Amino acid sequence: MIRKPITTEKAIRLIEAENTILFEVDTRKTKDEIKKSVEKIFNVKVESVNTSNRGSKKIAYVKLDKKNHAIDVATKLGMI
């Protein structure tokens, strides 16, 4: 489902500024399935999920609830 986190300069900026983490996900998964998966794996509350298809890849923009900090999840993943 969730293939890998995206660690570009823009992705790091989104983590710090908007509490949003970017993931490359399976192209067949819906926003609701992505949301449930992130909540289960990282034990956080997800506020919203936006997706973008780039060629054969699907990018999920996962915005976390204000009580959960994206920088903490990114640290666990080794992104920062």
VMD Tcl script that builds the backbone (N, CA, C; Angstrom):
set m [mol new atoms 240]
animate dup $m
set s [atomselect $m all]
$s set {name element resname resid chain x y z} {
  {N N MET 1 A 0.829 -1.187 0.000}
  {CA C MET 1 A 0.000 0.000 0.000}
  {C C MET 1 A 0.869 1.246 0.000}
  {N N ILE 2 A 1.577 1.504 1.093}
  {CA C ILE 2 A 2.503 2.634 1.140}
  {C C ILE 2 A 3.862 2.092 0.733}
  {N N ARG 3 A 4.370 2.580 -0.363}
  {CA C ARG 3 A 5.638 2.052 -0.872}
  {C C ARG 3 A 6.839 2.670 -0.173}
  {N N LYS 4 A 6.893 4.023 -0.146}
  {CA C LYS 4 A 8.032 4.683 0.491}
  {C C LYS 4 A 7.710 6.156 0.727}
  {N N PRO 5 A 8.365 6.760 1.712}
  {CA C PRO 5 A 8.206 8.207 1.907}
  {C C PRO 5 A 9.024 8.961 0.864}
  {N N ILE 6 A 8.595 10.165 0.546}
  {CA C ILE 6 A 9.312 10.991 -0.424}
  {C C ILE 6 A 10.124 12.022 0.346}
  {N N THR 7 A 11.413 12.126 0.021}
  {CA C THR 7 A 12.320 12.968 0.795}
  {C C THR 7 A 12.949 14.078 -0.034}
  {N N THR 8 A 12.177 14.678 -0.910}
  {CA C THR 8 A 12.704 15.786 -1.691}
  {C C THR 8 A 12.726 17.055 -0.835}
  {N N GLU 9 A 13.316 18.094 -1.369}
  {CA C GLU 9 A 13.382 19.368 -0.654}
  {C C GLU 9 A 11.970 19.916 -0.406}
  {N N LYS 10 A 11.104 19.790 -1.389}
  {CA C LYS 10 A 9.724 20.244 -1.237}
  {C C LYS 10 A 9.006 19.444 -0.146}
  {N N ALA 11 A 9.235 18.142 -0.099}
  {CA C ALA 11 A 8.588 17.291 0.894}
  {C C ALA 11 A 9.001 17.684 2.313}
  {N N ILE 12 A 10.280 17.980 2.508}
  {CA C ILE 12 A 10.772 18.398 3.826}
  {C C ILE 12 A 10.161 19.741 4.211}
  {N N ARG 13 A 10.023 20.625 3.256}
  {CA C ARG 13 A 9.402 21.928 3.510}
  {C C ARG 13 A 7.935 21.760 3.932}
  {N N LEU 14 A 7.217 20.833 3.291}
  {CA C LEU 14 A 5.826 20.578 3.651}
  {C C LEU 14 A 5.693 19.986 5.052}
  {N N ILE 15 A 6.648 19.160 5.437}
  {CA C ILE 15 A 6.638 18.590 6.788}
  {C C ILE 15 A 6.732 19.702 7.816}
  {N N GLU 16 A 7.649 20.619 7.599}
  {CA C GLU 16 A 7.884 21.686 8.562}
  {C C GLU 16 A 6.788 22.744 8.548}
  {N N ALA 17 A 6.310 23.141 7.368}
  {CA C ALA 17 A 5.381 24.261 7.260}
  {C C ALA 17 A 3.906 23.857 7.402}
  {N N GLU 18 A 3.527 22.723 6.823}
  {CA C GLU 18 A 2.108 22.381 6.744}
  {C C GLU 18 A 1.729 21.081 7.436}
  {N N ASN 19 A 2.656 20.464 8.169}
  {CA C ASN 19 A 2.385 19.217 8.890}
  {C C ASN 19 A 1.893 18.123 7.934}
  {N N THR 20 A 2.518 18.048 6.748}
  {CA C THR 20 A 2.120 17.126 5.689}
  {C C THR 20 A 3.301 16.249 5.287}
  {N N ILE 21 A 3.035 14.952 5.148}
  {CA C ILE 21 A 4.070 14.003 4.721}
  {C C ILE 21 A 3.675 13.446 3.360}
  {N N LEU 22 A 4.651 13.285 2.474}
  {CA C LEU 22 A 4.411 12.739 1.147}
  {C C LEU 22 A 4.858 11.283 1.096}
  {N N PHE 23 A 3.999 10.442 0.517}
  {CA C PHE 23 A 4.303 9.027 0.330}
  {C C PHE 23 A 4.031 8.634 -1.104}
  {N N GLU 24 A 4.843 7.702 -1.612}
  {CA C GLU 24 A 4.512 7.049 -2.867}
  {C C GLU 24 A 3.649 5.852 -2.487}
  {N N VAL 25 A 2.469 5.748 -3.117}
  {CA C VAL 25 A 1.522 4.693 -2.748}
  {C C VAL 25 A 1.113 3.888 -3.976}
  {N N ASP 26 A 0.442 2.778 -3.718}
  {CA C ASP 26 A -0.083 1.927 -4.779}
  {C C ASP 26 A -1.126 2.708 -5.575}
  {N N THR 27 A -1.057 2.655 -6.885}
  {CA C THR 27 A -1.940 3.456 -7.739}
  {C C THR 27 A -3.408 3.041 -7.638}
  {N N ARG 28 A -3.690 1.851 -7.151}
  {CA C ARG 28 A -5.065 1.368 -7.077}
  {C C ARG 28 A -5.770 1.732 -5.774}
  {N N LYS 29 A -5.061 2.298 -4.813}
  {CA C LYS 29 A -5.639 2.598 -3.508}
  {C C LYS 29 A -6.366 3.931 -3.497}
  {N N THR 30 A -7.445 3.988 -2.716}
  {CA C THR 30 A -8.233 5.207 -2.599}
  {C C THR 30 A -7.695 6.070 -1.450}
  {N N LYS 31 A -8.181 7.303 -1.387}
  {CA C LYS 31 A -7.762 8.213 -0.322}
  {C C LYS 31 A -8.127 7.653 1.051}
  {N N ASP 32 A -9.312 7.059 1.166}
  {CA C ASP 32 A -9.754 6.508 2.443}
  {C C ASP 32 A -8.878 5.335 2.878}
  {N N GLU 33 A -8.496 4.488 1.939}
  {CA C GLU 33 A -7.621 3.353 2.257}
  {C C GLU 33 A -6.239 3.839 2.688}
  {N N ILE 34 A -5.734 4.873 2.031}
  {CA C ILE 34 A -4.432 5.449 2.397}
  {C C ILE 34 A -4.506 6.037 3.798}
  {N N LYS 35 A -5.582 6.761 4.083}
  {CA C LYS 35 A -5.762 7.378 5.403}
  {C C LYS 35 A -5.771 6.323 6.501}
  {N N LYS 36 A -6.544 5.264 6.331}
  {CA C LYS 36 A -6.623 4.199 7.340}
  {C C LYS 36 A -5.277 3.512 7.526}
  {N N SER 37 A -4.564 3.313 6.441}
  {CA C SER 37 A -3.267 2.659 6.506}
  {C C SER 37 A -2.248 3.493 7.278}
  {N N VAL 38 A -2.183 4.798 7.001}
  {CA C VAL 38 A -1.241 5.682 7.695}
  {C C VAL 38 A -1.589 5.765 9.176}
  {N N GLU 39 A -2.879 5.867 9.492}
  {CA C GLU 39 A -3.292 5.934 10.893}
  {C C GLU 39 A -2.914 4.668 11.644}
  {N N LYS 40 A -3.061 3.527 10.995}
  {CA C LYS 40 A -2.744 2.250 11.634}
  {C C LYS 40 A -1.233 2.054 11.794}
  {N N ILE 41 A -0.476 2.327 10.754}
  {CA C ILE 41 A 0.971 2.087 10.779}
  {C C ILE 41 A 1.690 3.015 11.746}
  {N N PHE 42 A 1.363 4.309 11.717}
  {CA C PHE 42 A 2.109 5.302 12.499}
  {C C PHE 42 A 1.396 5.747 13.769}
  {N N ASN 43 A 0.181 5.223 14.019}
  {CA C ASN 43 A -0.578 5.545 15.220}
  {C C ASN 43 A -0.778 7.053 15.373}
  {N N VAL 44 A -1.256 7.691 14.306}
  {CA C VAL 44 A -1.517 9.131 14.286}
  {C C VAL 44 A -2.924 9.364 13.732}
  {N N LYS 45 A -3.419 10.583 13.878}
  {CA C LYS 45 A -4.710 10.974 13.327}
  {C C LYS 45 A -4.462 11.779 12.056}
  {N N VAL 46 A -5.075 11.363 10.944}
  {CA C VAL 46 A -4.903 12.030 9.662}
  {C C VAL 46 A -6.071 12.987 9.444}
  {N N GLU 47 A -5.757 14.233 9.098}
  {CA C GLU 47 A -6.782 15.235 8.827}
  {C C GLU 47 A -7.319 15.104 7.408}
  {N N SER 48 A -6.410 14.977 6.416}
  {CA C SER 48 A -6.855 14.852 5.027}
  {C C SER 48 A -5.782 14.167 4.187}
  {N N VAL 49 A -6.220 13.653 3.039}
  {CA C VAL 49 A -5.320 13.019 2.081}
  {C C VAL 49 A -5.639 13.566 0.700}
  {N N ASN 50 A -4.632 14.058 0.014}
  {CA C ASN 50 A -4.742 14.466 -1.385}
  {C C ASN 50 A -3.794 13.597 -2.186}
  {N N THR 51 A -4.173 13.279 -3.413}
  {CA C THR 51 A -3.321 12.429 -4.241}
  {C C THR 51 A -3.024 13.107 -5.569}
  {N N SER 52 A -1.906 12.687 -6.145}
  {CA C SER 52 A -1.474 13.208 -7.432}
  {C C SER 52 A -0.857 12.056 -8.217}
  {N N ASN 53 A -1.303 11.884 -9.464}
  {CA C ASN 53 A -0.725 10.855 -10.318}
  {C C ASN 53 A 0.357 11.475 -11.176}
  {N N ARG 54 A 1.553 10.920 -11.089}
  {CA C ARG 54 A 2.692 11.387 -11.885}
  {C C ARG 54 A 3.222 10.207 -12.693}
  {N N GLY 55 A 2.785 10.115 -13.916}
  {CA C GLY 55 A 3.202 8.991 -14.743}
  {C C GLY 55 A 2.634 7.704 -14.181}
  {N N SER 56 A 3.494 6.770 -13.846}
  {CA C SER 56 A 3.051 5.490 -13.298}
  {C C SER 56 A 3.076 5.481 -11.773}
  {N N LYS 57 A 3.308 6.645 -11.147}
  {CA C LYS 57 A 3.378 6.737 -9.685}
  {C C LYS 57 A 2.196 7.527 -9.145}
  {N N LYS 58 A 1.808 7.203 -7.931}
  {CA C LYS 58 A 0.763 7.960 -7.241}
  {C C LYS 58 A 1.372 8.507 -5.961}
  {N N ILE 59 A 1.278 9.819 -5.788}
  {CA C ILE 59 A 1.838 10.497 -4.629}
  {C C ILE 59 A 0.691 10.901 -3.710}
  {N N ALA 60 A 0.793 10.567 -2.429}
  {CA C ALA 60 A -0.223 10.938 -1.448}
  {C C ALA 60 A 0.328 12.024 -0.541}
  {N N TYR 61 A -0.396 13.120 -0.443}
  {CA C TYR 61 A -0.081 14.212 0.470}
  {C C TYR 61 A -0.933 13.984 1.716}
  {N N VAL 62 A -0.320 13.533 2.799}
  {CA C VAL 62 A -1.051 13.169 4.011}
  {C C VAL 62 A -0.856 14.266 5.057}
  {N N LYS 63 A -1.939 15.009 5.325}
  {CA C LYS 63 A -1.889 16.087 6.315}
  {C C LYS 63 A -2.335 15.512 7.654}
  {N N LEU 64 A -1.482 15.653 8.664}
  {CA C LEU 64 A -1.782 15.121 9.987}
  {C C LEU 64 A -2.554 16.129 10.827}
  {N N ASP 65 A -3.263 15.606 11.825}
  {CA C ASP 65 A -3.989 16.437 12.769}
  {C C ASP 65 A -3.003 17.304 13.544}
  {N N LYS 66 A -3.473 18.432 14.078}
  {CA C LYS 66 A -2.594 19.364 14.777}
  {C C LYS 66 A -1.947 18.747 16.014}
  {N N LYS 67 A -2.595 17.754 16.616}
  {CA C LYS 67 A -2.041 17.107 17.809}
  {C C LYS 67 A -0.866 16.192 17.467}
  {N N ASN 68 A -0.821 15.716 16.246}
  {CA C ASN 68 A 0.261 14.850 15.781}
  {C C ASN 68 A 1.188 15.658 14.893}
  {N N HIS 69 A 2.480 15.568 15.155}
  {CA C HIS 69 A 3.451 16.352 14.407}
  {C C HIS 69 A 4.104 15.489 13.326}
  {N N ALA 70 A 4.092 15.984 12.105}
  {CA C ALA 70 A 4.674 15.262 10.981}
  {C C ALA 70 A 6.175 15.089 11.154}
  {N N ILE 71 A 6.805 16.027 11.831}
  {CA C ILE 71 A 8.255 15.934 12.019}
  {C C ILE 71 A 8.621 14.733 12.891}
  {N N ASP 72 A 7.736 14.353 13.826}
  {CA C ASP 72 A 7.983 13.173 14.649}
  {C C ASP 72 A 7.915 11.897 13.817}
  {N N VAL 73 A 6.939 11.819 12.914}
  {CA C VAL 73 A 6.818 10.652 12.030}
  {C C VAL 73 A 7.999 10.600 11.078}
  {N N ALA 74 A 8.390 11.746 10.551}
  {CA C ALA 74 A 9.535 11.806 9.634}
  {C C ALA 74 A 10.817 11.373 10.330}
  {N N THR 75 A 10.973 11.722 11.587}
  {CA C THR 75 A 12.147 11.302 12.354}
  {C C THR 75 A 12.158 9.785 12.530}
  {N N LYS 76 A 10.997 9.201 12.828}
  {CA C LYS 76 A 10.895 7.738 12.954}
  {C C LYS 76 A 11.267 7.032 11.652}
  {N N LEU 77 A 10.911 7.665 10.529}
  {CA C LEU 77 A 11.212 7.075 9.222}
  {C C LEU 77 A 12.651 7.326 8.771}
  {N N GLY 78 A 13.373 8.187 9.487}
  {CA C GLY 78 A 14.747 8.496 9.115}
  {C C GLY 78 A 14.838 9.518 8.015}
  {N N MET 79 A 13.793 10.295 7.790}
  {CA C MET 79 A 13.801 11.307 6.742}
  {C C MET 79 A 14.560 12.554 7.186}
  {N N ILE 80 A 14.515 12.853 8.459}
  {CA C ILE 80 A 15.160 14.047 8.997}
  {C C ILE 80 A 16.153 13.628 10.073}
}
mol reanalyze $m
mol bondsrecalc $m
mol representation Tube
mol addrep $m
